[in-house]
Structures are given as structure tokens and as C-alpha cells.
């Protein structure tokens, strides 16, 4: 994906002000308090949650049917496309309140799988797999926290990758594929392997998902996003983000608790950390990367993140 250059990244001072971003997506709110305490939490039936819990224990992932309203996920997809149409990478959709509101609604439900109301980690990505902006999701990988405490003493996950499709994710537009834990040995050497062994390829599971549904997996799950094809009826627009049990030390960055203030500069810092981290996989403009280094540095200093100022 290549971001076109038209001088839009040159004015750091202006881009650090809310009015500049409101002009990019005028139909979307940008406030300092994106979490709506009065919003109705997402729910799923006890039977569905029990089946999901069993799937998580057995196979390292679960899928829940739609928990968000159609209009809310359609607005999220519209927001991402508005941001990319203006020449910005899709992760900049988190400048605005809308997706944060969705995450705030979702945390109580995710907490039922983590054993406590979770924190949101500032480690995420947004994809727009449409054959133009991006042609495929990410290749086979695990979410690489092997040196951290990712499970409790009963082997229950303490952190999950939560993946939200804002449009229908299908076999034709790049849905997630996973190798189930039940066929993945997960010994220490196996965890270093980021490809599916030939003898296990027939056991890969594609996970088509309706817009507004929820996929989640533990840190060791081997998974990938597939290719956009000419048969696709719509782009695959989605977000993946970490949520963790608050009783463990943050696995990445300064954790966010729903209800926290998130002023614009904090959001730009969170976004910039991710742009910097994954820049090698994309063709971002040098001016954009320079701004992201500055925003990430300010964020790291504000939250006392050791070593990140040097990285930024």
C-alpha cells in the first residue's frame, strides 16, 4: 500500500490539532472522552459464550455471532474508507471516537473470557483488503508474546487478540485462517515456526465472519489473513487489537481502561507507535514517518515507556 504525497504530512503543528482531523472526516466525532459510559455493553447468549469458551480452550480461538448493530459497523467501515480516501493509512481511523466507542462496549464481553474486565492495549492494526489499498491480510504468524505471561496457572489466556470485521469477511476477500490448537503441538521449538507444516495444511480452518461479529485468539494461535479475489463482493475492513487481564503487567505500552481520557495527541501517539512498528510491510511516505516518530516520542515520554523514545 502506498500513501500518495500532496504535502498533507508537512504541517506537524496543524495535524496535531483536532480541527484538521475533523475536516478530513466531518461526519465523525473527535472528543477527549471517546468511551460512552451510558452505551449498552455487547452481549451474547450464555450458550454461545460457553461454546466459545470451549473452543478457546480446545483450539485457541473462538468466534461469536454479530454483537454490534449493522449501522454501527457500517459507520466504522465508512470511517476507515474516508480516512484512506484522504490519503492516510487505515490505522488513523482511531483518531476519531467511533471505534473506541465500539471497543468500550465490547470489553465486558471479552472480560468473561479473560477472567476480569480487560484493559485495551495500544497495539492494533486496521486493514482495508480491497485489491487496491491492500491485496491480502498478513501472512502466517503467531502474535509473538512468548517471553511474557500470556496464560494463568490453569492455562487460561490472560491476553487475547480481538478481531472485529466491519464488513463481511469471506473466503473471497481475505478472511482469517487458523491452525487449531488441538493439532498444533506448541512446544517451544514449534512456537518459533510461523508456517503450517505440510502434513497439517488440510487441517487449517477458514473463519468467514459477518460484519459486527467477533473473532478472538490467544497469543500462540497460528493464523493468517488470506487474499482478496475478483469474486469478492465487498472489501474486508477489520481491526485487530489486544485486550488483557489487568492483573498482569502490560504486555505492550500504556494500557487503556474504558473511561480513560484519550486526547488527540495520545491517539496520534498510539497510532504512530503502530505505523513505526509495521512500516517495513508498507510504503509509507517519509514525511508521514517523520511525523509519526515525533508523535510516538511525545507519547513515550508522557507515559514513561522505557526504550521507546529511542525507537521513535
Secondary structure, 3 states (H helix, E strand, C coil): CECCCCCCCCCHHHHCCHHHHHHHCCCCCCCCCCCCCCCCCCCCCHHHHHHHHHHHHHHCEEEECCCCCHHHHHHHHHHHHHHHHCCCCHHHHHHCHHHHHHHHHHHHHHHHHHCCCCEEEEEEEEEEECCCCECECCCCECCCCCCCCCECCCCCECEEEEEEECCCECCCECCEEEECHHHCCCCHHHHCCCCCCHHHHHHEEEECECCCCEEEECCCCEEEECEECCCCCCCEEEEEEEEECCCCCCCCCCCECCCCCCCHHHHHHHHHHHHHHHHHHCECCHHHHHHHHHHHHHHHHHCCCCCHHHHC
